[in-house]
């Protein structure tokens, strides 16, 4: 189901296999410059809604974890809420990162929005559910580094898109790869899939018979996601910038922890001496 998410395993194709969540985004097209200029201002209400829903999703995930630990599957109501939230949050992210020039609706059902996800949850391994927090650490680190890196250069991508009126193909590919990996990580954390997030650098040739997606009004540029060398280089750059940003943040924090109290005492002593 490319319009949203599917709470049950598919009846055809490969029902017993793990299915990576899919992201469908149309190819980069011309965008209205005024919406690019005011994109974050226009999305402020969406950010507030997703933040509130994110808090609710955290507690629902905890409930789902206990249920999946005993039954090996998310309850339908839990999967419905978390799948709807992830689809909604991904649409907001796609708009914020300039992948699409369509304002996301305030709804879990975004059938008319060009950015869509496909989830096909199945049976969950109870042992993997039990140790989910430990297992997700490597993917969490990669996701954090990508977000650090994208945050450092997003203004450059924004300026390029504002000037050209469209996002260049290499930039689009790199940003789509980050958004898709982040979505897959969130789906894994929320136990909407048993498949570990992967394929950050795009998709290769299919290993088996491909699954036929539902017909779409516009073609998908991310299924499969084929990245050229410039786009892959940009993804590597984002990771490097994320590592540098995280290291710089830790260095500043350590210096503050080490020198802050002594500086305060020194300033207080100097203040007393000058009286």
SVG drawing of the C-alpha trace seen along z (x, -y; Angstrom):
<svg xmlns="http://www.w3.org/2000/svg" viewBox="-7 -49 48 66">
<polyline fill="none" stroke="black" stroke-width="0.4" points="0.0,0.0 1.8,-3.1 -0.7,-5.6 0.1,-5.0 0.8,-1.8 -0.5,1.8 -1.1,3.2 -1.1,6.8 1.4,8.9 0.8,8.9 -1.2,11.8 1.1,12.1 4.7,11.6 7.0,12.6 4.8,12.8 7.5,14.5 10.3,12.1 11.3,8.9 10.3,5.9 12.1,2.6 9.8,-0.4 9.6,-2.2 9.6,-5.9 7.9,-7.3 8.8,-10.8 8.3,-12.1 11.3,-13.3 12.6,-16.8 10.5,-19.4 10.2,-23.2 9.2,-24.7 7.6,-28.1 10.4,-30.3 8.1,-32.1 7.3,-28.7 11.0,-27.8 11.8,-31.2 9.1,-30.8 9.2,-27.0 10.1,-26.8 7.7,-29.6 4.9,-27.9 5.6,-24.6 5.7,-25.9 2.2,-24.6 3.2,-21.2 6.3,-21.1 4.2,-21.8 1.7,-19.0 4.4,-16.5 6.1,-17.3 2.9,-16.7 2.1,-13.5 5.7,-12.4 5.2,-12.4 2.1,-10.3 3.9,-8.0 6.6,-7.4 4.2,-6.1 2.3,-4.1 5.6,-2.5 6.2,-1.5 2.8,0.2 3.5,1.8 6.8,3.1 5.2,5.0 2.5,6.4 5.0,7.4 7.2,9.1 4.4,11.4 2.5,11.9 5.3,11.3 3.2,8.7 2.0,5.1 -1.7,4.8 -3.7,3.5 -4.6,0.2 -1.0,-0.4 0.3,0.3 -2.4,-1.9 -1.5,-4.9 2.3,-4.5 2.0,-3.8 -0.2,-6.9 2.1,-9.0 5.2,-7.9 3.5,-8.6 2.5,-12.1 5.8,-12.9 7.6,-11.8 5.4,-14.0 6.3,-17.0 10.0,-16.0 9.9,-15.7 8.4,-19.2 10.9,-20.7 13.8,-19.2 12.5,-20.6 11.9,-17.2 8.4,-18.3 6.6,-21.6 3.2,-20.4 2.0,-21.4 1.3,-18.3 -2.3,-17.9 -3.1,-17.8 -4.1,-14.2 -2.7,-10.7 -4.3,-10.0 -2.3,-11.9 -3.6,-10.2 -3.2,-13.4 0.3,-14.2 3.1,-13.1 5.4,-11.9 4.2,-8.5 5.6,-5.5 4.8,-1.8 4.9,0.4 4.3,4.1 4.6,5.2 4.8,8.9 5.8,11.2 8.4,9.9 11.2,11.8 10.6,11.6 14.3,11.8 14.9,8.8 12.0,7.0 13.5,7.6 16.9,6.1 15.5,3.5 17.1,0.6 20.5,2.2 20.1,3.3 19.0,-0.1 22.2,-1.9 24.3,-1.6 21.4,-2.9 20.7,-5.6 24.3,-6.8 24.2,-6.9 20.9,-8.7 22.1,-11.3 25.3,-11.9 23.2,-12.4 20.9,-14.8 23.9,-16.8 25.4,-16.9 22.2,-17.9 21.6,-20.6 25.0,-22.1 24.5,-22.4 20.7,-22.7 21.0,-26.4 23.2,-25.8 20.6,-23.4 17.9,-25.9 19.8,-28.7 20.5,-26.6 16.9,-25.6 15.8,-29.2 18.0,-30.5 17.4,-27.7 13.8,-27.2 14.3,-23.4 16.6,-21.0 19.5,-19.6 19.4,-15.9 22.5,-15.0 21.2,-17.1 17.8,-15.6 19.2,-12.1 21.4,-12.7 18.5,-14.3 16.1,-11.5 18.6,-8.9 18.8,-10.6 15.0,-11.0 14.4,-7.4 17.1,-6.0 15.6,-8.1 12.1,-6.8 13.3,-3.2 15.1,-3.8 11.9,-5.2 9.9,-2.3 12.4,0.2 12.3,-1.6 8.5,-1.6 8.5,2.1 6.5,1.4 9.1,3.6 11.5,6.3 14.0,5.2 17.0,3.3 17.5,-0.1 19.9,0.2 20.8,-0.9 21.8,-4.4 23.7,-4.8 20.8,-3.7 19.4,-0.5 21.2,2.1 19.7,4.6 16.8,6.5 17.8,9.9 14.5,11.6 11.3,11.1 10.2,7.4 7.0,6.6 4.6,4.6 3.7,1.3 0.2,-0.1 -0.3,-2.4 0.6,-6.0 -0.3,-9.3 3.3,-10.3 6.4,-8.1 8.6,-7.5 12.2,-8.7 13.0,-6.8 11.8,-3.3 14.4,-2.2 16.6,-5.0 19.6,-5.0 22.3,-7.4 25.1,-8.7 28.6,-9.4 27.9,-13.1 24.9,-12.1 26.9,-9.4 29.7,-11.9 27.2,-14.3 26.0,-11.5 29.6,-10.8 30.0,-14.6 27.0,-14.7 28.4,-11.9 31.8,-13.6 30.1,-16.9 28.0,-15.0 31.1,-13.5 32.9,-16.9 29.8,-18.6 29.3,-15.9 33.0,-16.1 32.9,-19.9 29.8,-19.7 31.4,-17.3 34.6,-19.3 32.7,-22.5 30.7,-20.6 33.9,-19.1 35.5,-22.6 32.4,-24.0 32.3,-21.2 36.0,-21.6 36.5,-25.3 33.0,-26.7 33.0,-26.4 36.6,-27.7 35.9,-30.6 32.9,-31.5 35.0,-31.3 37.7,-33.5 35.1,-36.0 33.6,-36.1 37.1,-36.6 37.9,-39.4 34.7,-41.1 35.4,-40.9 38.9,-42.3 37.8,-45.3 35.4,-46.4"/>
</svg>
